[in-house]
């Protein structure tokens, strides 16, 4: 295989992010990043539909070359009030993927594990995560929001964990 494409989501209801990372000769390259912001004043149903439409458009933009792995960051809420919006967004992304006959190929990966693999510390700050992503990928752009860098970190964590690239471990 000449390259591997990882589609990764940092899924939330308020501002989900997505990253497409391509790995060529053990070198990860950020192919595309995106996020969408929803309005907290809107009902969850509408916000979930907005997330689904955004994810559908991103997948449609890149489906021609396919995806080798599809993953998302894990989430464990403390209350149903906290969990409901995130799991609604998860369902929205699932619906978007299903439109293309796709599904997540790996179990969700915890935030602490992502940080540990990418940065070397499970309690790394957002800036440290973004800096580590730039160091690993050579990305020189700016992340529009933390959700984009978080999604990129999820993809990189999968790649590191599976020996596709060398990380901080």
C-alpha angles and dihedrals in degrees: 000000000000095000141003125216121209121191111197133182133202094197125202135136096239102046119354119186133204133194133190112205123186120199119206120175091346091306116119118216125189104234098178142347132195144164138179130211121214128199114252088211091065122086118265091246093059093043090051090052090052090051090048092050092048093049091046091053092048093049091045090053092056106026095100092075093038130218126265095195132018119191142159137202114262123243131198114184124200095217138025089244089059095040100046098071094046094047090047088055090047089054090049092054090045088054091050092051092045090059087068096040090256134131137173108288097200136037115265114272123226122248092237092052092048090053093044093052098041102035103018095243127079092214098049119150123245092255091053090052092050091047092050091050091052091049093049097044105028088235109165099180129094125258108238090214137358089256090069093051090043090055091048089051090053090054092047092048090055090049093048094045090053096045094249092125136008116255140172098281 
